[in-house]
Amino acid sequence: MLNIVLHQPEMPANTGNIGRTCAATGARLHLICPLGFRLDEKSLRRAGLDYWHQLDVTLYDNFGDFRQKNPGAKIYMATTKARQVYTEVSYEPDCYLMFGKESAGIPEEILVEYQETAVRIPMLGDTRSLNLSNSVAIVLYEALRQQGFAGLRTEGELHRLRWKE
């Protein structure tokens, strides 16, 4: 099972959207405090819709607490400062995909320890970053694609009509 780690997220709507994505993919959600909101905020619940109760969510006091409780975790750090693109690595089925807070990303003091597993999403010119929930979806779905979308429904049906044979 893949793991999504949010380091000090600030916006409840982003975390709610990410929670919904985790529920849809079976990924675990790890939240490293301090959070910029309360977990009972209306906007968090609204963005997560009725999926929030399905989530496997773990809270941590800080990054040290996260590392202590997840020894040996293979952590990929998503950052605009990385030298390799997120599609250039092979994601293990139980790896951790970590994303920083909306206003500042992952602190450089943490990033320097993960140079080999820091990944970036390519962007044009002076674009500083993408929305956090979009970034999580992009990297998570690449990891899922590499794993053949194991356990996920890959075909759909129309509600009223039928697909042509």
ZIQUI-V458874 format. One record per residue. N is the residue number from 1. RES is the residue in three letters. PHI is phi as a letter, one per 30 degrees, with the letter a starting at -180 (none if undefined). NEAR is the number of other ideal C-beta (glycine too) atoms within 10 Angstrom. Layout:
BEGIN
N|RES|PHI|NEAR / N|RES|PHI|NEAR
END
This chain:
BEGIN
1|MET|none|12 / 2|LEU|d|20 / 3|ASN|b|22 / 4|ILE|c|23 / 5|VAL|c|26 / 6|LEU|c|24 / 7|HIS|d|22 / 8|GLN|h|19 / 9|PRO|d|23 / 10|GLU|c|17 / 11|MET|c|20 / 12|PRO|d|22 / 13|ALA|d|17 / 14|ASN|d|25 / 15|THR|d|29 / 16|GLY|d|23 / 17|ASN|d|21 / 18|ILE|d|27 / 19|GLY|e|26 / 20|ARG|d|20 / 21|THR|d|20 / 22|CYS|d|25 / 23|ALA|d|19 / 24|ALA|d|14 / 25|THR|c|18 / 26|GLY|i|14 / 27|ALA|d|23 / 28|ARG|d|16 / 29|LEU|c|21 / 30|HIS|c|23 / 31|LEU|c|21 / 32|ILE|c|23 / 33|CYS|d|15 / 34|PRO|d|12 / 35|LEU|c|19 / 36|GLY|d|16 / 37|PHE|a|17 / 38|ARG|c|9 / 39|LEU|d|13 / 40|ASP|c|8 / 41|GLU|d|16 / 42|LYS|e|10 / 43|SER|d|14 / 44|LEU|d|22 / 45|ARG|d|17 / 46|ARG|d|12 / 47|ALA|d|21 / 48|GLY|d|23 / 49|LEU|h|12 / 50|ASP|c|9 / 51|TYR|c|16 / 52|TRP|e|20 / 53|HIS|d|8 / 54|GLN|d|13 / 55|LEU|d|16 / 56|ASP|c|13 / 57|VAL|c|13 / 58|THR|b|15 / 59|LEU|c|13 / 60|TYR|b|18 / 61|ASP|d|12 / 62|ASN|a|13 / 63|PHE|d|18 / 64|GLY|d|10 / 65|ASP|d|13 / 66|PHE|e|22 / 67|ARG|d|16 / 68|GLN|d|11 / 69|LYS|d|12 / 70|ASN|b|16 / 71|PRO|d|6 / 72|GLY|i|5 / 73|ALA|d|15 / 74|LYS|d|13 / 75|ILE|c|18 / 76|TYR|c|25 / 77|MET|c|25 / 78|ALA|d|25 / 79|THR|a|21 / 80|THR|d|17 / 81|LYS|c|13 / 82|ALA|d|19 / 83|ARG|c|10 / 84|GLN|c|14 / 85|VAL|d|12 / 86|TYR|e|21 / 87|THR|d|13 / 88|GLU|c|10 / 89|VAL|c|18 / 90|SER|c|8 / 91|TYR|d|22 / 92|GLU|d|13 / 93|PRO|e|11 / 94|ASP|c|11 / 95|CYS|d|18 / 96|TYR|c|21 / 97|LEU|c|26 / 98|MET|c|28 / 99|PHE|b|24 / 100|GLY|c|25 / 101|LYS|d|20 / 102|GLU|e|18 / 103|SER|d|10 / 104|ALA|b|12 / 105|GLY|i|20 / 106|ILE|d|22 / 107|PRO|e|13 / 108|GLU|d|10 / 109|GLU|d|8 / 110|ILE|d|18 / 111|LEU|e|17 / 112|VAL|d|10 / 113|GLU|d|12 / 114|TYR|b|16 / 115|GLN|e|12 / 116|GLU|d|10 / 117|THR|c|18 / 118|ALA|d|24 / 119|VAL|b|21 / 120|ARG|b|18 / 121|ILE|c|18 / 122|PRO|d|9 / 123|MET|b|11 / 124|LEU|d|5 / 125|GLY|h|4 / 126|ASP|c|5 / 127|THR|d|9 / 128|ARG|d|7 / 129|SER|a|17 / 130|LEU|c|15 / 131|ASN|e|13 / 132|LEU|e|23 / 133|SER|d|23 / 134|ASN|d|15 / 135|SER|d|22 / 136|VAL|d|26 / 137|ALA|d|19 / 138|ILE|d|14 / 139|VAL|d|24 / 140|LEU|e|24 / 141|TYR|d|14 / 142|GLU|d|18 / 143|ALA|d|21 / 144|LEU|d|19 / 145|ARG|e|11 / 146|GLN|d|14 / 147|GLN|c|15 / 148|GLY|i|9 / 149|PHE|h|12 / 150|ALA|e|9 / 151|GLY|i|10 / 152|LEU|c|12 / 153|ARG|d|7 / 154|THR|c|6 / 155|GLU|b|5 / 156|GLY|b|7 / 157|GLU|b|7 / 158|LEU|d|7 / 159|HIS|d|5 / 160|ARG|c|4 / 161|LEU|c|7 / 162|ARG|b|7 / 163|TRP|d|8 / 164|LYS|d|4 / 165|GLU|d|3
END
